[in-house]
Amino acid sequence: QVQLVESGGGLVQPGGSLRLSCVASGFTFSMSAMAWYRQAPGKPRELVARIFSGGTTNYADSVKGRFTISRENAKNTVYLQMNSLKPGDTAVYYCQGPWGSWGQGTQVTVSS
């Protein structure tokens, strides 16, 4: 079955950086689009970034120029490099795979 395991979250000061990782199994990773979503308390889950099998990416306007999604097919892993973090980026970040599959989430807190 599909399994997605996120890691890399934590507490960081405003302006800092984090890199999230999502290791996937149970499907043909190289052929699948992957995405990162986030959900802040009291808000709906929102798309942060998506990467297609060919490498095309798209981003939410709120993170363009600060976040970068990438993938390493040999490791079945998708990454989210987050730079210039703001308090508004505080949320649980989720990896999404095919057929609506989700990871368990990883908490990112941006605070001084």
FIKEKOL-724292 format. One record per residue (C-alpha): x, y, z; chain; residue number from 1; residue in one letter. Coordinates in Angstrom, 3 decimals, decimal comma. Layout:
% FIKEKOL-724292
<site east="X" north="Y" up="Z" numi="A" drentor="NUM" nuti="A"/>
...
END
This chain:
% FIKEKOL-724292
<site east="0,000" north="0,000" up="0,000" numi="A" drentor="1" nuti="Q"/>
<site east="1,013" north="3,615" up="-0,393" numi="A" drentor="2" nuti="V"/>
<site east="3,130" north="4,936" up="2,446" numi="A" drentor="3" nuti="Q"/>
<site east="4,418" north="8,504" up="2,809" numi="A" drentor="4" nuti="L"/>
<site east="6,700" north="9,467" up="5,682" numi="A" drentor="5" nuti="V"/>
<site east="7,554" north="13,126" up="6,248" numi="A" drentor="6" nuti="E"/>
<site east="10,415" north="14,484" up="8,303" numi="A" drentor="7" nuti="S"/>
<site east="12,362" north="17,689" up="8,809" numi="A" drentor="8" nuti="G"/>
<site east="9,910" north="19,914" up="10,618" numi="A" drentor="9" nuti="G"/>
<site east="10,743" north="21,884" up="13,719" numi="A" drentor="10" nuti="G"/>
<site east="10,992" north="25,279" up="15,343" numi="A" drentor="11" nuti="L"/>
<site east="12,835" north="27,997" up="13,422" numi="A" drentor="12" nuti="V"/>
<site east="13,196" north="31,745" up="13,809" numi="A" drentor="13" nuti="Q"/>
<site east="11,757" north="34,143" up="11,226" numi="A" drentor="14" nuti="P"/>
<site east="14,086" north="34,377" up="8,259" numi="A" drentor="15" nuti="G"/>
<site east="15,408" north="30,884" up="8,829" numi="A" drentor="16" nuti="G"/>
<site east="15,310" north="27,781" up="6,662" numi="A" drentor="17" nuti="S"/>
<site east="14,129" north="24,185" up="6,869" numi="A" drentor="18" nuti="L"/>
<site east="14,116" north="21,285" up="4,461" numi="A" drentor="19" nuti="R"/>
<site east="11,274" north="18,806" up="4,595" numi="A" drentor="20" nuti="L"/>
<site east="11,574" north="15,290" up="3,190" numi="A" drentor="21" nuti="S"/>
<site east="8,931" north="12,772" up="2,211" numi="A" drentor="22" nuti="C"/>
<site east="9,946" north="9,173" up="1,568" numi="A" drentor="23" nuti="V"/>
<site east="7,428" north="7,247" up="-0,508" numi="A" drentor="24" nuti="A"/>
<site east="6,723" north="3,573" up="-1,078" numi="A" drentor="25" nuti="S"/>
<site east="4,013" north="1,344" up="-2,519" numi="A" drentor="26" nuti="G"/>
<site east="3,774" north="2,902" up="-5,968" numi="A" drentor="27" nuti="F"/>
<site east="5,924" north="3,875" up="-8,945" numi="A" drentor="28" nuti="T"/>
<site east="7,348" north="7,082" up="-7,539" numi="A" drentor="29" nuti="F"/>
<site east="9,100" north="8,270" up="-10,679" numi="A" drentor="30" nuti="S"/>
<site east="5,841" north="8,311" up="-12,607" numi="A" drentor="31" nuti="M"/>
<site east="3,789" north="10,126" up="-9,971" numi="A" drentor="32" nuti="S"/>
<site east="3,125" north="13,765" up="-9,306" numi="A" drentor="33" nuti="A"/>
<site east="3,855" north="14,687" up="-5,697" numi="A" drentor="34" nuti="M"/>
<site east="2,799" north="17,663" up="-3,638" numi="A" drentor="35" nuti="A"/>
<site east="3,223" north="19,437" up="-0,350" numi="A" drentor="36" nuti="W"/>
<site east="0,233" north="20,880" up="1,465" numi="A" drentor="37" nuti="Y"/>
<site east="-0,046" north="22,671" up="4,768" numi="A" drentor="38" nuti="R"/>
<site east="-2,727" north="23,293" up="7,351" numi="A" drentor="39" nuti="Q"/>
<site east="-2,608" north="26,005" up="9,964" numi="A" drentor="40" nuti="A"/>
<site east="-4,861" north="25,886" up="13,043" numi="A" drentor="41" nuti="P"/>
<site east="-8,427" north="26,798" up="12,145" numi="A" drentor="42" nuti="G"/>
<site east="-7,698" north="26,990" up="8,430" numi="A" drentor="43" nuti="K"/>
<site east="-8,295" north="24,588" up="5,549" numi="A" drentor="44" nuti="P"/>
<site east="-5,505" north="22,526" up="4,082" numi="A" drentor="45" nuti="R"/>
<site east="-3,849" north="24,380" up="1,196" numi="A" drentor="46" nuti="E"/>
<site east="-1,534" north="23,447" up="-1,626" numi="A" drentor="47" nuti="L"/>
<site east="2,023" north="24,716" up="-1,161" numi="A" drentor="48" nuti="V"/>
<site east="3,843" north="23,186" up="-4,133" numi="A" drentor="49" nuti="A"/>
<site east="3,529" north="20,360" up="-6,651" numi="A" drentor="50" nuti="R"/>
<site east="6,063" north="18,588" up="-8,815" numi="A" drentor="51" nuti="I"/>
<site east="5,123" north="16,437" up="-11,775" numi="A" drentor="52" nuti="F"/>
<site east="6,920" north="13,344" up="-12,972" numi="A" drentor="53" nuti="S"/>
<site east="8,755" north="15,327" up="-15,647" numi="A" drentor="54" nuti="G"/>
<site east="9,964" north="17,891" up="-13,139" numi="A" drentor="55" nuti="G"/>
<site east="7,503" north="20,697" up="-13,828" numi="A" drentor="56" nuti="T"/>
<site east="6,633" north="22,564" up="-10,650" numi="A" drentor="57" nuti="T"/>
<site east="4,034" north="24,995" up="-9,445" numi="A" drentor="58" nuti="N"/>
<site east="3,721" north="26,980" up="-6,244" numi="A" drentor="59" nuti="Y"/>
<site east="1,238" north="28,872" up="-4,166" numi="A" drentor="60" nuti="A"/>
<site east="1,680" north="32,603" up="-4,615" numi="A" drentor="61" nuti="D"/>
<site east="2,458" north="32,977" up="-0,914" numi="A" drentor="62" nuti="S"/>
<site east="5,624" north="30,855" up="-1,174" numi="A" drentor="63" nuti="V"/>
<site east="6,936" north="31,691" up="-4,655" numi="A" drentor="64" nuti="K"/>
<site east="10,569" north="32,704" up="-4,538" numi="A" drentor="65" nuti="G"/>
<site east="11,032" north="31,317" up="-1,022" numi="A" drentor="66" nuti="R"/>
<site east="10,202" north="27,605" up="-1,280" numi="A" drentor="67" nuti="F"/>
<site east="11,546" north="25,014" up="-3,715" numi="A" drentor="68" nuti="T"/>
<site east="10,085" north="21,577" up="-4,336" numi="A" drentor="69" nuti="I"/>
<site east="12,337" north="18,892" up="-5,792" numi="A" drentor="70" nuti="S"/>
<site east="12,449" north="15,149" up="-6,164" numi="A" drentor="71" nuti="R"/>
<site east="15,053" north="12,428" up="-6,129" numi="A" drentor="72" nuti="E"/>
<site east="13,591" north="9,428" up="-7,912" numi="A" drentor="73" nuti="N"/>
<site east="16,471" north="7,120" up="-6,984" numi="A" drentor="74" nuti="A"/>
<site east="15,523" north="7,624" up="-3,329" numi="A" drentor="75" nuti="K"/>
<site east="11,740" north="7,799" up="-3,781" numi="A" drentor="76" nuti="N"/>
<site east="11,912" north="11,131" up="-2,000" numi="A" drentor="77" nuti="T"/>
<site east="10,384" north="14,550" up="-2,509" numi="A" drentor="78" nuti="V"/>
<site east="11,779" north="17,605" up="-0,742" numi="A" drentor="79" nuti="Y"/>
<site east="10,545" north="21,041" up="0,197" numi="A" drentor="80" nuti="L"/>
<site east="13,302" north="23,581" up="0,797" numi="A" drentor="81" nuti="Q"/>
<site east="11,853" north="26,488" up="2,729" numi="A" drentor="82" nuti="M"/>
<site east="13,822" north="29,730" up="2,997" numi="A" drentor="83" nuti="N"/>
<site east="13,015" north="33,158" up="4,436" numi="A" drentor="84" nuti="S"/>
<site east="10,410" north="31,591" up="6,687" numi="A" drentor="85" nuti="L"/>
<site east="7,704" north="33,774" up="8,173" numi="A" drentor="86" nuti="K"/>
<site east="5,401" north="33,264" up="11,163" numi="A" drentor="87" nuti="P"/>
<site east="2,567" north="32,836" up="8,653" numi="A" drentor="88" nuti="G"/>
<site east="4,264" north="29,676" up="7,383" numi="A" drentor="89" nuti="D"/>
<site east="3,550" north="27,962" up="10,699" numi="A" drentor="90" nuti="T"/>
<site east="1,480" north="24,858" up="9,967" numi="A" drentor="91" nuti="A"/>
<site east="1,490" north="21,098" up="9,748" numi="A" drentor="92" nuti="V"/>
<site east="2,999" north="20,187" up="6,393" numi="A" drentor="93" nuti="Y"/>
<site east="1,712" north="17,120" up="4,570" numi="A" drentor="94" nuti="Y"/>
<site east="3,059" north="15,164" up="1,641" numi="A" drentor="95" nuti="C"/>
<site east="0,508" north="14,063" up="-0,918" numi="A" drentor="96" nuti="Q"/>
<site east="0,961" north="11,186" up="-3,323" numi="A" drentor="97" nuti="G"/>
<site east="-1,215" north="9,417" up="-5,871" numi="A" drentor="98" nuti="P"/>
<site east="-4,853" north="8,469" up="-5,347" numi="A" drentor="99" nuti="W"/>
<site east="-5,279" north="11,043" up="-2,596" numi="A" drentor="100" nuti="G"/>
<site east="-2,742" north="9,469" up="-0,286" numi="A" drentor="101" nuti="S"/>
<site east="-1,318" north="11,502" up="2,592" numi="A" drentor="102" nuti="W"/>
<site east="1,547" north="11,322" up="5,023" numi="A" drentor="103" nuti="G"/>
<site east="1,132" north="11,854" up="8,750" numi="A" drentor="104" nuti="Q"/>
<site east="2,389" north="15,438" up="8,611" numi="A" drentor="105" nuti="G"/>
<site east="5,281" north="17,304" up="10,160" numi="A" drentor="106" nuti="T"/>
<site east="4,955" north="20,434" up="12,274" numi="A" drentor="107" nuti="Q"/>
<site east="6,728" north="23,616" up="11,198" numi="A" drentor="108" nuti="V"/>
<site east="6,730" north="26,479" up="13,684" numi="A" drentor="109" nuti="T"/>
<site east="8,228" north="29,856" up="12,798" numi="A" drentor="110" nuti="V"/>
<site east="8,638" north="31,982" up="15,894" numi="A" drentor="111" nuti="S"/>
<site east="11,168" north="34,108" up="17,711" numi="A" drentor="112" nuti="S"/>
END
